[in-house]
Amino acid sequence: MKIVPSLLLLLLILYNILCGVEARKSAGYCAMYDICGARTDGKVLNCPFNVPAVKPDDLFSSKIQSLCPTITGNVCCTETQFDTLRSQVQQAIPFIVGCPACLRNFLNLFCELTCSPDQSLFINVTSTSKIKSNSTVDGIEYYITDAFGEGMYESCKNVKFGSSNSLAVDFLGGGAKNFKEWFAFIGQKAGVNMPGSPYGIKFSPEPPVSSGMKPMNVSSYSCSDDTLGCSCGDCPSAAACSSTAAPPTQKKRSCSIKIGSLEAKCVDFVLAILYIVLVSLFLGGGLLHRIKGKKKSSPPSSEPRGEQSSVKPDTIHAQMLQNTPQRNWAQLSTVQGYLARFYSKYGIWVARHPALVLNVSVFVVLLFCVGLIRFKVETRPDKLWVGSGSRAAEEKRFFDTHLAPFYRIEQLIIATVPKSSHENAPEILTDDNINLLFDIQKKVDGLRANHSGSMVSLTDICMKPLGEDCATQSLLQYFKMKPKNYDDFGGVDHVKYCFEHFTSSESCLSAFKGPLDPTTALGGFSGNSYSEASAFIVTYPVDNAVDNKGNRTEKAVAWEKAFIQLAKDELLPMVKSKGLSLSFSSESSIEEELKRESTADVITIAISYLVMFAYISLTLGDTPRLNSFYITSKVLLGLSGVLLVMLSVLGSVGFFSAIGMKSTLIIMEVIPFLVLAVGVDNMCILVHAVKRQDQELPLERRVSNALMEVGPSITLASLAEILAFAVGAYIKMPAVRVFSMFAALAVLLDFILQVTAFVALIVFDFKRAEDKRVDCFPCIKRPQSSDGDDKGVGQKKPGLLTRYMKEVHAPILSHWAVKILVIAFFFGLAMAGIALATRIEPGLEQQIVLPQDSYLQDYFNNIATYLRIGPPLYFVLKNYNYSSESRQTNQLCSINKCDSNSLMNEIAKASLNPELSYIAKPAASWVDDFLVWLSPEAFGCCRKFTNGTFCPPDDQPPCCPADQGSCGLSEVCKDCTTCFRHADLSSDRPSTIQFKQKLPWFLNALPSADCAKGGHGAYSTSVDLQGYENGIIQASSFRTYHTPLNKQADFVNSMRAAQEFSSKVSRSLKMEIYPYSVFYMFFEQYLDIWKTALINLSIAIAAVFAVCLIITCSFWSSAIILLVIAMIIIDLLGVMAVFHIQLNALSVVNLIMSVGIAVEFCVHITHAFSISSGDRNQRMKEALGGMGASVFSGITLTKLVGVIVLGFSKSEVFVVYYFKMYLALVLLGFLHGLVFLPVFLSMFGPAPRHVEGDKQDHQPSVSSLP
């Protein structure tokens, strides 16, 4: 019965051909029927037969209905044509099966084209070709309504293709932006061995009126259709999706106030108003006080109330400062009194036993130095900047152990060079440049590194996700990494072709059988204009290992070192000879360059120390005189003091090394400078105090009096500094915590050596000078000479600086108008500091940390310039319950029947606002792809043999042998059937048993043209199968990408945004989800760096206040010290903002250190003020006269000369974080300590507790002293 219709049809066809009957355009007629030939690549071509549609048999009709439900009754296709249609759309189905409306529209387009019984009404064959004397269709015109085209495009435009984090229309439509572009892409006639239609298709909306034809107008389905609706991720316009809260479209702006054309931040405006109010009140109060003072007829008696007291408190004898004999002394606090008496007795004892004190103190510290035999330096970034309790560190550990550690990255960037700074860089896609890329690849492939006697190549360590080939991300993958394929495939034209077909064309697939996204291999282009790229980016992913398992990390590091050397010695000259630029990096590059950084500025630091030593030697000695300078100089004393400082640093490092703590580069670079700066202050103050004493007194009495005078303030300053550093031990960041501990102990040891060994050295030095022995050569004694020659040796005549402080500086500050200006200026400076501090950004630019001549400088600059994709971002899910009873599957997926607020849908929504979310693309979802892979519609994916084992797609072995050019229906796999029918699934979801059985199949399935959803490679490390049999997957991840991150603030903000997003989704879905990216562990510190800095600064300042309060027993004095230190720190923050110095571990360390150093600038002046008598102006003058010169010469100038040398450092980190910050600290400390503090004390300083009357009445006898 089947033969008769076929014979009749054949006769009709012969009649039409022989008689030249005009094609009939009417319902029930075909425009093409059957297959009349095939191209050289095997693609079949239809016959241009205008014949009536044919009625299929029942089996064929049911097959057509399964794929094309709109085709009923007669058809215009043979079973062979239908099988061809089925095999061709099979490749597209996995891309869009998750959105039923899109899939149905897409299938209807090709079903109507191939099998519609009314085909002649909307298909017009426009050209034919001869193949073996048979006429075949070579071009057609397909009339189709715009309504269908628009509906089809709208239903598909947002459908995601998970494994590549992109849109399905990018692959099925070449990135079309509307239906006309999509139709144009579909209608292109494919070249030989290229995917696509074997004949050209021109899509037109309306046929000629005279033709009697009408466009195809099958109903299109909306993605929000009730029966064929898609998920919110694939159809955000659906009513159910649009009702959910839309993400904000713009960043939250900080509060600002606009006055006319001037716009200011709210904090700036508030501070300005506050400053105006405070200054107005201050000026008003000052004027009122001034007016009242003038109206008084007589000034109040200035007679100290101490004379009226019958209580005789503890006092310090006037011989402490013999250069101010007229000065009365106020009562010290109880603690200061005890300290003064202790130092009085202690000074005499040290002066009598200097050798014993020196030897014992040095010996004890030397014992600490023994620990240096266990000295080690920590250079691993994760150990320096990541605390043990770090959330990011714990999350990384979970990711590494349950999934897989993030691969190591070795990278080359080859870029064109613009002719001038005003021109764009030329395009890099040329034959010569691609051939150069092949030459570079050949050298990298031939590279061998020696590791423990074995040779390591790239293939030994590279990541191989889909087989034996490395997953190198290079444009050469479009040629399978083989130079001979370059000309065979079509050169640059083939590259441009692959930009649009990199997932769909077999010829564009990489050597490792995966697609290569052009954004990962090119740089310097905008949008999708890959042809305009100005840089090749070559990335070699290398396997990483947890805890160096199998020595894989050591092998990789050995190869990386050889790779960097190859780039320097061979690749760089090759690239430069072609007029291009090359930058490069390896995973271990930063650590290696940081090690080099540690030795880059040894000479600069040494010069800084030498300059400070020279200055110390000069300032400790008397005014140079030609006939006695070699006696009065203090070079040997200064050198001995510097050695004591270095000994205290070594003792601190030795002690902590002995207990197993590693040192850091910050400790090695900063602490010696810090302790020297602090130690020099005490040295100058002690020596100057001894020199101020009456030279007629015995040496032991001068030492005793000097220690009585300055011992309490030195103790106060040192204890405050020690506590200020010690609080840093509670910081979680290891580098800061270790620095604080080392610094606290070093300052403590330095203080102990200062008041023991250095005092003993002072005794020896003064004895040397009095015995007329030559400095540095004490064994040489100058012959006795006349008294005139000895004049000036050991004299206590006030120096120029001291006279300036007494006679010029103090009187100027005493003027009422100057006081007003000083107070107003410094409070204005503090307000400006607060306003500017809000502009400080967290982070640490990598270029600053590295040596200026490092090859990584160019690399990081080029990364910011050329990279068009950010770091991979993983959303990690813990304890996923995939059982049938759980709803978690629908809470995760983004295909049909998934929840509108599922994780994948929320990520897709977030990616629509990349400026806020820093998420560049929807996530690759193994859950989505697994469900699609299982789907009966994806009939080429999940298949099984008759024995129940996995059957791969028809284009994979054993269905298609590897040596077979093209694959058809094979005998091996002809009986394979889909894993499930719709009836086997519950709401298109697998049962617990089905999920458990098929998940390993999916993860081992290779992707191919017949089934692009295979999970092997894309998801091999995305699911932890350990213990999954119980219905719980302990860990799984969903990969997307951050947007390009060019600045430190971008990294910090992207991490914060990802964590906030994960927290919100976790709460909504009641699931444990966290974000992970390889850089999070290092940038976590910046999320709370402000909190860390402010807390520790507050604790440090509070500790200083507590020490001052305990020792001085004066709340007001302690509060003034606290105020000055706080103002110095605030102003330093303002300077950081002006110089764009970021807030990070280095600057936090510097700020904490600044608290300790700021103490030096204000404690001594405040202490001198508190022990002086008279009115506030007189006491201020006495304090400046007694201590001002020491603070200026011993603290300010000493630090200044050392800091200035750091400005010549080769390392940017030294210039920015040490030179600029230290210089600002010294200048701010000087201004506050010697300008603001004296003025403030003269106006608001504490009143003296008690003033002595006749100092002679209380002078103890010599016999009463030890």
Beta strands, then each sheet from edge to edge (+ up, - down):
strand 1: 35-38
strand 2: 44-46
strand 3: 123-131
strand 4: 134-143
strand 5: 160-161
strand 6: 166-167
strand 7: 200-204
strand 8: 256-259
strand 9: 262-265
strand 10: 408-416
strand 11: 449-451
strand 12: 454-456
strand 13: 522-523
strand 14: 535-542
strand 15: 580-585
strand 16: 773-774
strand 17: 777-781
strand 18: 872-881
strand 19: 943-944
strand 20: 950-951
strand 21: 977-978
strand 22: 1032-1041
strand 23: 1072-1076
sheet 1: 1+ 2-
sheet 2: 3+ 4- 7-
sheet 3: 5+ 6-
sheet 4: 8+ 9-
sheet 5: 13+ 14- 10+ 15-
sheet 6: 11+ 12-
sheet 7: 16+ 17-
sheet 8: 22+ 18- 23+
sheet 9: 20+ 19- 21+
end
